[in-house]
């Protein structure tokens, strides 16, 4: 029955209960023989009294609660609604010269509490009996609770019935649509909503929860998964809607909950026409093409049918892996792989001369903060001079568009890695003013699961039995998924006019401590019970939190809700190169102190963390 009709039915029954309560109250007060003399009075005043009670019930949400799963809170609201109605009815009676006797109003009020709350609690009793009956009648097999009484849930149920060898026994559905609760769906009862999952799992002895809502995403998905994980039973996820375009589902495609599901990131919506305009039938070069972001950029670019995809990476194993993956997925793709370093200017010039790339995505960089703190020379060689080499080659050989992959660590950097990435941004903003090539940078935070990031480290520590280590209990970072980041980079590239720094919407910052706890729970352990979390202290150059924008850059919207533009800054390329000449001298001398001092001069916002400051934040 539709929820709206349930409410109407509740109102009608409540009116009947109130009338019955007053009838009993009169009978008790006057021993059944004086009611007639009050008949006219009751006829005039009781409709107003009933209205008072109904308004009170509405204000105390008696018509919104799911009484099948009522708790003490709903009972108290029911009692409060009845008491409130009684008090207002008494006040109303006292204002009249001729009134329903006060004793009758009080007795009727007490009876209303008994009947109104008792009637509603009968739904809970019926629900519990129904669950118990389901347990008794349940067949052998692993008891499965399916979340989502829609087409996804129906497909999962059909697949379970089609494969009895799986030994799955679906015993109920969960759905947030209130009108579905209590009804049957494909022959299986809908037992409640997401907030009843824990109670139902315990009551029915559920062993597996299957979330069968392909369209679920964002915060709603994050909340639902956490509610399911709280039950400590195995949770499976149905593939997303785009993986089910053929309207088929395979139970083998059901996957375990991953940490990415707990981020609450919504699916990226791309403007494919704008991206196609600058990628389709174009020669595209990706430096660092074997890395986490670079390889995902290659996957995404391949979908847009480039004329040729050039993958450049210094690490042969990474390059080999992405080459073979693309050969399998896109056998018609024209791709070339170059094992080369962005430091090697001559090699770069030869590649640009021979293959004439039209679009360049520059993802090659050293990114590990602690390593670069102790190896500043290498950070300068690879990040600064490597970027300068690729950017100047793009200018010399007539590249149409150059997209730099930057990082939130470039904003007010406290470490050499972040400072070098800020210099990279300065390079593309400066060279854009003297070149026909459109140079832009895309700045974003951490990507979940990238090589060498905190997630693979946590997983390794958990696999080894712990402890899981992090540097500070309050440290936060922005996170997004690798495919999401790559897609938004391509989208930002479509908006390029030259000199912009695009800033991606990273959502809310995530506490690394909470991330560690979630990952431990996903691995089947309880944080600080089965698996200890140890805080080791901030590392040199490490921030407690990251920023995405400098104050002087401002922020402007684009047509895409997840992409913003920082105001371009005027940087003189000639002066910048003069600084680089001095920086090169320090690099050749391996003078780490000189390098850091020169970087501080080039990047005024670079403030190196002192050990005392780090210790003070512990």
N, C-alpha and C positions, 0 to 999 in steps of 0.2 A: 504494500500500500504506500502511496506517495506520502512523504513527510508532512505536507500541508494538510492532508486529510486526517492524519494522526492527530495533529494539533486541534483541528475542529472537533474530532471525537473526544479528545481529552477535555475540551471546554464543555461539551455537552454533558459528559459524565460528571465533571466538577459541579455543574449547576444542579444536577440530580442529587449529588452527595450533600451539597449545602442545604437544599430543600429538605432532604431526608434528615439531616442533622437537626434542623429547626423543628421538624415534626417530632422527633424523639425528645428534644429538649422541652418542648411544650408538654408532651405527655408525661415526662418525669416531673416537671415543675407543678403541673395542675392535675396529675393523675388521670389524664385522658378525657376529662369532662368539662374543661373550661375553654377548650380551643375555639369553640364556635363564637364566643364573644369577642375574640381577637381576630376573627377572620378578615374583617374589613381592614383592620390595621395592618395585618400581615400582607394583605393584597396590595396595599399602598407602599409599604416600606421595604418589604423583602426584595423586590427587584433591584432597589438601590443598594441594599446590603450585598446581594449577589454580585453586582457590578464592582463594588468595593473589593470584595474577595478576588474576583478575576483580575482586576488591575494589580492587586498585591501579588498574586501568583505570577503574573507577567513580569513584574519588576524584579521578582526573586528568581526568574529564569526557570520556572517549573515547566514551561512548555519548550525549553531548549535542551534540557538534559536527556541523555540516553539512559533511561531507567533500567534497561537490561543489565547495564554495568555500573549501577549507582554505587557510590561510596558514601561514607559518613558525611561528606561535604554536601551531597545532594539531599540527604536526610535532614541536615540542619537547615538548608535552604527551604525545604518543604515546611518544617516546623516554624521557621521565621516568617514565611509567607502567610501561614495560618494565623499566627499570633498578631502579625501586623494588620491583617484583615479584621480580626476580632477587635483590636484596640480602636481602629478607625470607625468600625461599626458602632462601638460603644459611644465614642465621641459624637457620632452622627445622631444616635438615639437621645443623648443627653441634651442636644440642641432643640429637640422637639417637645411640644407641650404634652402630647400623648405619644407614648413610645412602647415598643416591645419591651417587656420586663428585662431588667439588667441580668437577672439570674438566668433567663432563657438564652440571652446573647452569650454569656460566659459558658454555659453548658454546651451550647451549639459550637462555640469556638473549640472546646476541648474535643468534642466529637469530630469536628472537621480535621483536627490534627491526626486523630486516630484513623479516620477513613481516607482522607486525601493522601497522607503519607503511606498508609498501609496499602492502598490501591496501587500506588506507584511501585512500592517495594515488591509487590507481587510479580512485577515484570522481572526483577532481579532473581527472585526465587525460581521463576519459570526458566530463566536463562541458565542458572546453575544446574537445574534438573536436566535441561536439554544437553548441556556439556557432559554431565555425568552419563546420560543415556548414550551420547555419542561415543564416549569412552568404552562403555559396555558392548556397544554394537560394532566397534571398530574392528576391522579385519587385521590379519597379521600383516606385517610389513612396516617399513619406516613411516611414521606418521608425518605427513607433510601439511604445512599451512601455506596457502597461496595468497599473497598480498596483491590485490587488484582483481576485482570482479568485473573486468572488462574484456575486450577482445584478446588482450595479452594473456589474461588468466584463463580464458577459454581455450586458447591454443596450447597452453601448458598442460591443462587438464586432459585435453584430447591426446597429447603426446604421452602423458603418463599412462593413460588407458591403453594406448597403442603398444606400450612396451611393458608388459607385466613382469618381464625378467628383471626390471630395475627394483622390483619389490617396494614400490612407493605406494603409500596409502593416503590419498588426499582426504583430510577430515574436515576441512573448512576453508572459507575465504575470509579475507579482511578487506574492507573497502571504506573509504572516507565519505562516500555518498550515503547520507543518513537514511534515505528512503530504501536503500538496498538491504540495510541491516535487518536481520530476522527473516529475510526472504531466502529462497533457494536459487542458486545460479548453476545451471548445467547439472542439476541434481544434487548439488552440495550447498549446505547452508552457509550464508554470510553471517559470521559470528560477531563482528564488531568492527571498530575503526582502529587506526594505528595506535591509539593510546590504550587499547585493550589487549595489545599483542602479548605483553608479558604475562598477564593473568591467564589468557587463553593457552599460552604455551605450557604454563605450569599445570593448568586444569586438565588439559588433554594429553599431556606428555609428548608434546611435539618434538620431533627430532631434527627436522629440516624446515627452514622457511625459504620459500622461493618468491622473490620480488618480481612480479610479472607486470610491470608498468613501463613499457618501452619509452614512453614520452617523459618519464620522470627525470628532472634535472634540477640543478641549483640547490638552494637551501632546503627545499622540500625533500629532495633526495637525501641530502646529508642528514636531516633530522630522522627520516624514516629508517635509514641504515643504522643510526645510533640506537634507535629504539629496538631494532631487531638484534643488534649486537649485545644489548643489555641482557638478553635472555640466555646468553652463553650457548645457544645451539647453532648448528651450521646454517649459514645464510648464503643463498645463491642468487645471482642476478641474471635476469633475462637480457639478451643483447639489446642495444639501442634500436630506435625505430628505423634508422638508415640501414642497419644490418638485416632488417626484416622486410625489405621492400618487396621481396617475392612472396610475402605473407606466409612464410613458413618458419617454424621454429624447431630447433633440434636440441634435445636435452643435453647433448654433448657440448653445445655452445654455451650452456649455462656456466657462468664463471663465479669464482669466489669474490667476495668483497675485497676491493683493493683500497690502498690509502687514497688514491685519486678520487674515489667515490665520496670520501669524507671531506674533501675540499669544498664541495658545494659549487663548483664552477659550472656555469651554464654553457651550452653548446654555442660555438661561434657561428654567427650568421655572416656569410661572405657575399660581397657584390661581385659575382663572377665576371660580369661584363667588363668592369674596370680592370680587373686583374688580367683577364684574357688579352686586353688591348696591348699590354706591355710585355706579356710573356709568350703568348701563342705565336708559333712560327718565328721565334727569336732565339738567338744564340745566348745562352745564360751561363754565367760562370759562378760557381759557389766555392769560395775559399773556406778551408776547414770543413770541407764537405763530408768528412767521415765522422765528425763529432756529433754530439747529441742534437744541437740545434741545426748544424749544417746538414746532417743526413736527413732530418725531418723536412728541411727546406727542399732538399732534392726530391723527396717523396711527393711533397705537395706540388712542386713545380712540374714534375712529370705528368701530373693529372691535366695540366694545361697545354700539353702537346707542344713543347718548345721545338724549334728547328734543330737545336743541338744543346745538350746539357753537358757542361764541362765541370768536372769534379776535381778540385785540387786539395790535396792533403799531404802533410809530411809523414803521416803514419800509414804505412802500407796496409796493415791489417784492417783498420777502420775503412779505408778506401775500398779494399777488396770486398768487405761485407756489404757495403751499400751498393757497389757495382752489381754483385750477384743478386741482391734482393730486387733491384730495378730490372735486371734481365728477366727475372721470373715474372714479375708483376706487369712489366711494360716491355714485352719482347720487341716491339716496333720502335722503341725509344732510341734515338741516336745519341749515344753518350760516349764521352771520353774521360778517362781518369788520368790525372797527372800526379805523380809523386814528386812534390816540390815544396820548397819553403817560401813563405812570403818575404823572407829576408833576402832571398836570392833575386836581385833586381834583373840580372841578365836573363835568367830563366823565365821570369815573369814577362819580360818584354818579348821574348821569343813566342811564348804562348799567346799573348795579345796580338802579336803581328800575324801569326799563322792562322789563328781561329777567330779573330775579330769579334769578341763578345760584345753584345749590345746592352746587356744588363748584368751587373755584378752584385752579388750578395757577399759581403765580407764578414765571415763568421770566424775566421782563424784568429785565435788569441790564446794567451796564457790567462787562466782565470782563477787559480787557487791563491787566495789571499795570503795564508801563512807561508807558502812556498815562495811567493814573489817578494815577501818581506825580506827574506834571506837571500834572494837572488834578484836584486833590482836591475842588474845589468841585463839579464835575460828578458825581464819584463819590458825594458826599453827597446831592446833589439827586436823582439817579436811584436809587441803591441804597438809601439810608436812607429819605429822605422818600417816594420812590416806593413802597417796601414798606410804610411806615406808612400811606400813603393807601389802598392796596389792602386791607391788613389791617383798617383801621378801617371801610372800606366793607363788608367781609365781615361784620363784627360788627354794624354798623348795619342791614344789610338781611337778616340772618338766614341767612347761608350755613351749610350743614351742616359742610363740611370745607374746610380751607385747607391747601394743601401748598406749602411754600417750596422752591425749588430752590437748594441751597447748594453749597459747595465746600470741598475740603480746605484751601484757602488761608485759610479762616476760623480754622483751628487754629493757635494761637500765631503770629499774622500778623506778617510783617515788611514788609508793604506796605499802602498805604491801601485798595486794592481788597479784600484779604483782611479787613482790619479792618472795612470797611463791611459785608461779608457776615456777619461775626460779630455786628455790631450787628443785622442783619436777623434772625439766629437769636434774639437777645435779645428783639427785638420780639415775635416769635410766641410765645416762651416766657412773656413777661410778659402779653401780651393774652389768652393762653389761660386765665389764672387768673381773669379778670373777664368772660369771654364764654361763651355757650352753644356757639359755634362751636368745632370741634376743630381746633386749629392744630398743625401738625407741620412739621418741616424734614427734607429728605433731603440728606445730604452725600456727595459723591463727588468723585473726581479728574477728570483730563482725559478727554475723549471723543475718540476717534480721528477726525480729519478734520473737526472742527467749524470753523466760519468763523473765520478769523484765527489758527488754531492752528498748531503747528509743522509738521504734515504738509503742508498746502497750501503753506506757505512753502518747505519742502524741495523739493517737486515743481516749484515755479516756478523755484527756483535750478538744479535739474537740467536743466529744459527750456531754460534760458538758457546752459547749458554750465558751470555752477559758478562759483565754489566753493560748497559747501554750508557754511553758517555755523551754529555753535551757541555758546552762551555759556560752557560749561565742559565739559571732557571727562568729568567724573565726575557731572554733574548727572543726577538720576533723577526720574521722574514715574510716578504711577499712571495707567494707561490702561484704558478699556473702550470698547466699541463704542456708538455712539449709540443703536441700537435696544435694546441690552441695558440701557443706563442708563434709557431711557424706560420700559421694561417693569418694571424694578425700582422705579422711582418710583411707578408705578401700584400695584404690589404692596405697597409700603410704605404707601401711602395707605390700603389696605384694613386695615392693622393699627392705624391711628391711634386713639388714645384721648384725645389732647390733651397738648401740651407736649413730646412726644418729639423728639429729633433722631435720625433713622435714619441709620445709617452703612452704606454699601454695601461689600461685599467686592470690593476692586479687584484682588485677586490680588497677584502680586509686582511691586515697582516695576521699571520698565524704564529702562535707561540710554539717554539720548537719543542718545549717540554710537553705540551699537549700532543704534538705530532708523535713524539716518542711513545707516549702512553697509548695512543691509538694503534700504532704499529705493533706494540707489544701485545695488545688485546687481539688484534687481527691474527697474531701468531699463536693464539691460544693460551696466553699467559696473563697473569694479573700484575700490573706495574707495582714495583716495590714490595710485592709478596712473592711471586714466582721469579720475577726478573727485576733486579735492582737498577735504578737510574742514578748515575753518579754525575755530579757537577764538577768540572775540572778547572774552571776559570777561563776568562776571555783570553784569546790568543793575540799576539801582537798585530795591531792594525784592525782588529775586529770590532765592529759596532754592535751595540745592543739592538739597534733598529736601523732600518734603511729608509732613505728618502727617494722620491722619484722625480723631484723638481727642485731647481734652485730658485730662490726668491725672485731674482731678477729676470727669470725666464717667463713668468706669467703662465697662463694656460688658456688655450682656446679649444672649443669643440670642433670636431669634424662631423661629417654626416654619419659616421659610425659611432655608436654609443660607447665602444670600448677603446677608442683611439682619440688621443688629444694631441695638441701641438704646443710645444714650448716656443716662445717667441725667439726667432733667430737672433743671434748676437753678432755684432760686427767684429771680425778678427782679421788682422792684416797678415796675409800669407807670407809676405817677404820677411816681416819681423819674426814670425813664427819659425821660419826656416833658419834665420840667424841664431835663434835660441837653440835650434836642433844641432847646429854646427858646434856650439859649445858643449851641448849634451853628448855629442858624438866623441868629443875629446875625453870626457869623463868615462865613457863606455870603453874606449880603447885602452885607457889606463886602469880599467877595472876599479875605479874610484867610487865605491858605493856611497860614501858620505857626500862627495861632490854631486853625484847623480840626484840624491834625495834633495839637496839644497837647490839644485837647478830646477827640479820638478816643482818644488815649493814656489819658486819664482814664476814659472810658467803658469801654474795653477794656483791662483791666490786662495782658493777655498780649501786647498789641501792642508789639513792640520794633522800632523802625525801624532798618534796616540802615544802618550808616555806610559811607562809601566806603572807609575804611581796612580794614574787615572784609571788604568785597567783594574788595579787592585782595589781601588775605592768602590768600584761598581759590583764587586763580588758579593 
